[in-house]
Amino acid sequence: MAGRFAPSPTGRLHVGNLRTALVAWLAARAAGAAFLVRMEDLDLVTASREHEAEQLAELATLGVDWDGPVVRQSERFDRYESAIAELSAAGLTYECSCTRREIREAAAAPHGGEVAYPGTCRDLSAAERSRRRAGRPPALRLRSPGAQVTVTDAVAGAVTAVPDDVVLRRNDGVPAYNLAVVIDDAAQGVDQVVRGDDLLASAPRQALLQDLLGLPRVAYVHVPLVVGPDGQRLAKRDGAVTLEELGAVPIERIVGALAASLGLVPAGASTANARDLVVTFDVAALVAHGRQPTSLAELQASWA
């Protein structure tokens, strides 16, 4: 058994990231399972070892420890390419030269929203595919069977969707997130994935890839988000959201506020220690709390 936290080392962790990391660690430790840290540094332009070191230090300050060495996706491209070769040999891939704008327009989706790929390049003739390839390097997509896939999340319950033709390799040659995370979870023996609620829609896609590659499925716990003043997922633009920026606030107050915001300790509790929370942790408290996001303002009031 193993749980994990897998951030992208592109900057400091904000309190929403830290809350998810805390819950992932608590879930693993309370179950007597290993806890792993994996750096999802697929984007070689924005990721850095400097950010990685900062994030590891922040986890340690929070009270989160991990087992074994930190794994980096940038060092595992051969594993992803092997999986892509397996899917290609089974006739389950095709090239796609669509831009994000073309996909949004074809799907009649609102600007900036994640949309299902409409299949524009799925059944092109060889001549048309060659013509589109000449315009820009193609990405590689999964040829999804088009059947419903159901996953069960501890907080959200049963989630059913028809996975779209997800990208397996980007047009810059970099393996895509949905494939990499599936390969790594299986290779590392991860059987419980705790992550932010914004990734819930990816779960059926990843379950499909697990099935097609003969890999075990995982249990999911999607944690409600911390949102900024605009009601959107917390971001750097919201300010005062990292441990560095909260330097004057004792870590016990930060941990207490994060735990209370998910119902893991009474709302009136002002401080908490990560290791003490392991003894009382129960995923049922997360279920009872539901999927309602927590505002940054609520957290700030807790540790003011």
C-alpha positions in Angstrom: 0.0 0.0 0.0 1.2 3.5 -0.8 0.0 7.0 -1.1 1.7 9.9 -2.7 2.0 13.6 -3.3 3.1 14.7 -6.7 3.5 18.4 -7.2 5.0 20.2 -10.2 8.2 22.0 -9.2 7.4 25.3 -10.9 7.2 27.5 -7.8 6.5 27.4 -4.1 3.6 25.4 -2.8 0.6 27.5 -1.8 -1.7 26.7 1.1 -4.1 24.8 -1.1 -1.3 22.5 -2.3 -0.1 22.1 1.3 -3.6 21.2 2.5 -3.8 18.4 -0.1 -0.3 17.2 0.8 -1.3 17.1 4.4 -4.4 15.0 3.7 -2.5 12.6 1.4 0.1 12.1 4.1 -2.5 11.6 6.8 -4.4 9.1 4.8 -1.3 7.0 4.1 0.2 7.2 7.6 -3.2 6.5 9.3 -3.4 3.3 7.1 0.1 2.3 7.9 1.1 2.7 4.3 4.2 4.2 2.6 4.0 7.8 1.5 5.9 8.8 -1.6 6.8 12.2 -3.1 7.1 12.4 -6.9 8.0 15.5 -8.9 5.9 15.9 -12.0 8.5 17.9 -13.8 7.5 17.0 -17.3 7.7 20.6 -18.4 11.4 21.0 -18.6 11.1 24.7 -19.3 9.3 25.8 -16.1 10.3 23.1 -13.7 13.6 23.3 -11.7 15.6 21.6 -9.0 15.5 24.9 -7.1 11.7 24.8 -6.9 11.9 21.1 -6.0 14.2 21.8 -3.0 11.8 24.6 -1.9 8.8 22.4 -2.1 10.5 19.5 -0.2 11.5 22.0 2.6 8.0 23.3 2.8 6.6 19.7 3.2 9.1 19.0 5.9 8.1 22.3 7.7 4.5 21.2 7.6 5.4 17.9 9.3 5.1 15.7 6.2 7.8 13.1 5.7 8.2 10.5 2.9 9.6 7.1 2.2 12.4 6.4 -0.2 14.0 8.8 -2.8 12.0 11.5 -4.6 11.1 10.3 -8.1 11.2 12.7 -11.0 9.1 12.2 -14.1 11.8 13.9 -16.2 14.0 10.8 -15.6 11.3 8.3 -16.6 10.5 9.1 -20.3 11.6 5.7 -21.4 8.8 4.1 -19.3 6.2 6.4 -20.9 7.4 5.8 -24.4 7.2 2.0 -23.8 3.6 2.4 -22.8 2.9 4.6 -25.9 4.5 1.9 -28.1 2.2 -0.7 -26.5 -0.9 1.3 -27.2 0.3 2.1 -30.7 0.9 -1.5 -31.5 -2.7 -2.2 -30.5 -3.9 0.5 -32.9 -5.0 2.7 -30.1 -3.2 5.9 -31.1 -3.3 8.6 -33.8 -1.6 11.9 -34.6 -3.4 15.1 -33.9 -2.3 18.5 -35.2 -5.1 20.6 -33.6 -4.3 23.7 -31.6 -6.0 24.4 -28.3 -8.0 27.2 -30.0 -9.2 24.8 -32.7 -10.3 22.3 -30.1 -12.2 24.9 -28.1 -14.0 26.2 -31.2 -14.9 22.8 -32.5 -16.3 21.8 -29.1 -18.1 25.2 -28.7 -16.5 25.5 -25.3 -16.1 28.6 -23.2 -12.6 30.2 -23.4 -10.1 28.7 -21.0 -12.2 25.7 -19.9 -11.1 22.2 -20.2 -13.0 20.4 -22.9 -13.3 17.0 -24.3 -11.5 16.5 -27.6 -14.1 16.4 -30.4 -12.1 13.9 -32.6 -11.2 16.3 -35.4 -8.0 14.3 -36.4 -9.3 10.8 -35.4 -10.4 9.6 -38.9 -8.4 11.7 -41.3 -7.2 10.3 -44.6 -3.5 9.7 -45.0 -3.2 12.7 -47.3 -5.1 15.0 -45.0 -3.0 13.9 -42.0 0.2 14.5 -44.0 -1.1 18.0 -44.9 -1.9 18.9 -41.3 1.4 17.5 -40.1 3.3 19.9 -42.5 1.8 22.8 -40.7 2.9 21.9 -37.1 4.4 18.9 -35.3 1.6 16.6 -34.3 0.7 15.4 -30.8 -0.3 11.7 -30.2 -3.7 10.9 -28.9 -5.4 7.8 -27.5 -8.1 6.3 -29.7 -10.6 5.9 -26.9 -13.1 3.0 -27.2 -15.9 5.5 -26.5 -17.4 3.5 -23.6 -18.5 4.8 -20.2 -16.0 4.4 -17.4 -16.9 4.7 -13.8 -14.6 5.4 -10.9 -15.5 5.8 -7.2 -14.2 8.7 -5.2 -14.3 8.7 -1.5 -15.7 12.3 -1.4 -17.6 12.7 -4.7 -18.9 9.1 -4.9 -19.4 7.4 -8.3 -18.2 9.4 -11.3 -19.1 8.2 -14.7 -17.8 9.6 -18.0 -16.9 8.6 -21.6 -13.2 9.4 -21.8 -12.2 11.4 -24.8 -9.1 10.9 -27.0 -6.6 12.1 -24.4 -3.2 13.3 -25.4 -0.4 10.8 -24.8 2.5 12.7 -26.1 2.5 16.5 -26.7 3.6 18.0 -30.0 6.9 19.0 -28.4 7.7 15.3 -27.8 7.0 15.4 -24.0 4.8 12.6 -22.6 1.5 13.9 -21.3 0.4 14.1 -17.7 -2.5 11.6 -17.9 -0.2 8.9 -19.2 2.7 9.6 -17.0 0.8 9.6 -13.8 -0.8 6.2 -14.6 2.6 4.6 -15.4 4.2 6.0 -12.3 1.4 5.1 -9.9 1.5 1.5 -11.0 5.3 1.4 -11.0 5.5 2.8 -7.5 2.8 0.6 -6.1 0.5 3.6 -5.3 -3.0 2.4 -4.6 -4.5 5.5 -3.1 -4.4 8.9 -4.9 -5.3 12.0 -2.8 -5.3 15.2 -4.9 -7.3 18.4 -5.6 -11.0 18.3 -6.6 -10.1 20.1 -9.9 -8.5 16.8 -11.1 -11.7 14.7 -10.6 -12.6 14.9 -14.3 -9.3 13.2 -15.1 -10.0 10.1 -13.1 -12.1 8.2 -15.7 -9.5 9.0 -18.4 -6.7 7.6 -16.2 -8.8 4.6 -15.2 -9.3 3.8 -18.9 -5.5 4.0 -19.5 -5.0 1.7 -16.5 -7.4 -0.8 -18.0 -5.9 -0.6 -21.5 -2.4 -1.1 -20.2 -3.3 -3.9 -17.8 -2.5 -1.8 -14.7 -4.3 -1.8 -11.4 -6.8 0.9 -10.7 -6.3 3.1 -7.7 -8.7 4.4 -5.0 -9.4 8.2 -5.2 -9.8 10.9 -2.6 -10.4 14.3 -4.3 -10.0 17.1 -1.7 -12.1 20.2 -2.0 -10.1 23.3 -3.2 -9.0 26.4 -1.6 -10.2 29.3 -3.7 -9.2 32.9 -4.0 -11.2 36.1 -3.8 -12.6 35.5 -7.3 -13.9 32.0 -6.3 -11.4 30.4 -8.6 -8.7 27.9 -7.7 -6.1 29.5 -5.5 -3.1 31.0 -7.4 0.0 33.1 -6.8 -1.9 36.2 -7.9 -4.0 36.0 -4.8 -1.0 36.8 -2.6 0.1 35.7 0.9 -0.5 32.1 0.2 2.9 30.4 0.7 4.7 29.4 3.9 7.4 32.0 3.0 4.8 34.7 3.0 3.2 33.4 6.2 6.6 33.4 8.0 5.2 35.1 11.1 2.4 32.6 11.6 3.4 29.5 13.7 3.2 26.3 11.7 0.8 24.8 14.3 -1.7 27.5 13.6 -1.4 26.9 9.8 -1.8 23.1 10.2 -4.8 23.7 12.6 -6.5 26.0 10.1 -5.9 23.6 7.2 -7.2 20.6 9.2 -10.3 22.5 10.5 -11.2 23.7 7.0 -11.8 20.0 6.1 -13.5 19.0 9.3 -10.5 17.0 10.5 -10.5 18.9 13.8 -13.2 21.0 15.5 -13.7 24.3 13.9 -12.7 26.1 17.1 -9.3 24.4 17.3 -6.6 27.0 16.8 -3.5 24.8 16.5 -2.7 21.2 15.5 0.4 19.1 15.0 0.6 16.9 11.9 1.8 13.8 13.7 -1.0 14.1 16.3 -3.6 14.2 13.5 -2.5 10.8 12.3 -4.1 9.2 15.3 -7.5 10.8 14.8 -7.6 10.9 11.0 -10.7 9.4 9.4 -11.6 9.8 5.7 -15.3 9.8 6.9 -14.7 13.4 8.2 -13.8 14.4 4.6 -16.9 12.7 3.3 -19.0 14.5 5.9 -17.4 17.8 5.0 -18.4 17.4 1.3 -17.0 19.1 -1.7 -17.6 22.7 -0.6 -14.4 24.7 -1.3 -12.7 26.9 1.4 -11.9 30.5 0.7 -8.5 31.9 1.4 -10.2 34.5 3.5 -11.5 31.8 5.8 -8.1 30.4 6.3 -6.5 33.8 6.9 -9.1 34.5 9.6 -8.2 31.3 11.3 -4.5 32.1 11.7 -4.8 35.9 12.0 
